[in-house]
Amino acid sequence: MRKLLVLTAIVLLYACDKAKENTQTESNPIEANSADQENPNQLSFVIDLETDKPEAVRLFSNDIFLNNKQSLSIGVSQRLSSEETSKIIEFTFPEEIKPDYNLYFSFGTKLEKTVTVKSITMSFGEKEISLATKELPNYFLFNKFIDYDEENGVITTKKVDGQHNPLMWLRRKHLNDLIQ
């Protein structure tokens, strides 16, 4: 009977020790998840700009491939009120959504204007890139509706053939560096 009692006590001690180990290993993923929540895999842009004619500023990407063989186009807009000529705007894409090919900024299609981008900060998870005004041509391309004054760092939008659609897009190399 004593042997049976000692054997039962040993089995109980061993089972309690295993339960304690399982509780500790289960708590580690929770800590990792909370650390991931501090720097989620969200594409985020903070742009500090100044303009003479306020209008909606839009960040968008087309043809983002999803896991289920579907594609998605996504855009995030912020409207500047008529009194705002200077503003810090933050754009954030949903978690785990990252552009495959392109990422565009639109400065509005209604009015011709001048825009000074004071700074842009781009981040995805742990990676962050901060740009000053004069660095824009190294990171962005401009379409035919934009004249960029490299000396002053001023973007001037213009109509071409009666159309006005000023866009600047992040160069593919820098987009890949950011999201991969």
N, C-alpha and C positions, 0 to 999 in steps of 0.2 A: 504494500500500500504506500509506503514511504517513497519507493522508487517511482510509482505512478504520480505521486504528488510533486516530486522534484522534477520529473519529466514535463508535467503540465506547467509548472512555474517557468521552466526554461523556454518552452514553446511560447508562453505568453510574453515573456521578456523579448524574445526574438521578434514576435509579431508586433509588439509595441514599437520596437526599434525600427522595423521596416515601415510602419505607418508614419513615424516621425520623419524618415528620409523622404517618403512620398510627399508629405506636406511641404518639406523644404524645396523639393524639385518643382513642385507645382507653383510655388511662390515666385521662383525665378522668372518664368515667362511673364508673369504679371508685371514684374519690375521692368522687364525689357519692353513690354507694351507701353508702360507709362513713359519710358524714355523715348519711345518712338513717337508718342503723342506730343512731346516737347518739340520735335523737329519732324513733323509729318511729311510724307512725300507729296507735298502740295506745291505746285508752281505758283510763285508769288512775284509780283512786280510792284515796286513803289516808284512812282515817277513824280518828280517835283518840276512843275512847269509854270510858265508865265505866257499869257497870250493877250493880244489886243482885242480879239473878238471871241468871247467865250462860246463854246459849243460842246456837244458831247464828245468825249474821248473814249475810244473803244480799243480793247485788246481782243484779238480773235485768232482762231486757228481752224483750218478746214481739214477734213479727211483724217481725223484721228482714228487709227485702227483700234478696235476693241477686241477682246479675246474671242468673241463669238462670230468672227468674220463679218462684222458690221463696222461701219464707220460713223463718226460723229463730228459735227461742226459745232464749235462752241465760241461764244463771245461774251465778254463782260464789258459793260458800258458804265460810264459815270458822266453825268451831265453837269456842266459848270453853269451856275446861275448867271444872270446878266450882270450882277455886281462883282462876280469873281473873275479876276484877271490873273490870279496866281493861286495855285492850289497844289497840295501834295495828295496824289491819288494812289490808292492801293487796289490792285487787281489780284484776285486769288482764284485759281481754278480748283475744282473739286479734287479731293484726295485721289491719288493714283492716276489722274488724267494728265497725260503729257503729250504734247504735239509730236507728230512723227516727222513732218516735213517743214512746216511753216508756222510762224508766229508774227502777226502783224499788229501795228499800232495805226489807228485811223484818227485823224485830228478833226473830223467832221467834214461833211460834203456841202454844206449850205453856203458858207462864207469864205472868201479868200482872207487869209490872216497871216500874222507872224507869230511864231511860237519859239520860245526859248526853253529848252529842256535843261534845267539846272543840274539835275542828276537822275540817274536810274539805278535802282538796286534790284537785282534779279536773284531769286533763291529757289532751290529745290532740295528739300531735306537738309543735309549738312552743308551743301554747296551754296556759296553766295558770291555774286559778282557785283561790284559797285563801279559805276561809270560817272565821270564828270562830263560836262558839255562837250569839250573838245575831243573826247574819245568816241563819240557817236559814230563817225564814219568807219571806225575800225570794227565796230560791232554790228552796225545796221546798214542796210541798203535803202535808198530812197527811190520812189518811182518818179515818173515824168511830171507829176503835179507838185513836186517839191524842189525848191532851190535851197541848198544848204550853204550858208556863209561860214566857211571853216575858220576864218579869222575871228568872227564874233560869236560863233556857235548859234546862229539864228536860222530857223527854218522859216521860209516864206512859201506859202501855198499859192498855187496859181491855177487858172483854168487853161485847159488845152483843148482846142476844137469844141469849145462850149461845155466841156465836162470838167468836173472838179471832184477828184477822189484821192486826196493826198494820203499816201501810205508809207510807212517805213517798216521794214521787217528785219528780224534778227537773222544774222548770217547763220547758215546751217552748221558750220563748225562750232560756233559758240552755243547754239541750241543744244547740239550733241554733248558738248563739254559740260553743260549745265545739268542735263537730265539723265546722263548715263554714269 
